[in-house]
Amino acid sequence: MDASRVAILNKFLKLGSSRDLASLEAMVSRDLRIEQADSLPFGGVYIGWAGYLDVTQKLFGKMRKIDLELIDTWDGQQRSLVAHFMLNAISKRTQEKISMPLLEIWEFEGDKVSAIKPYYHDTHLLSELL
């Protein structure tokens, strides 16, 4: 396991939770690429810091009591890491609980995050609740 990638991921998650956006922005590459499943209402590719802010608002802006728990990590190919999360939240629209596993492939350029590709356990549920 590449401990430096895990450390970058943990720092990114901590800064995201604290909403320290300036420090978080410094951790991403200028051409950060986030690919969301086309089956989601916010599906598509998001580029750069503006793309990160856009997609996180489209997803987490529609939830409350968000708890993104990191369960485990594995080395991916070359400069990547696979992260297993448990996503727990409540839909603002329906007030229903969301609880599902989530895998993400994180790619790195040096000490910066260059790509994130999430795989939600149930994109249909997310689409219905958000």
Secondary structure, 3 states (H helix, E strand, C coil): CCHHHHHHHHHHHHHHHHCCHHHHHCCEEEEEEEEECCCCCCCEEEEHHHHHHHHHHHHHCCEEEEEEEEEEEEECCCCEEEEEEEEEEEECCCCCEEEEEEEEEEEEECCEEEEEEEEECCHHHHHHHC
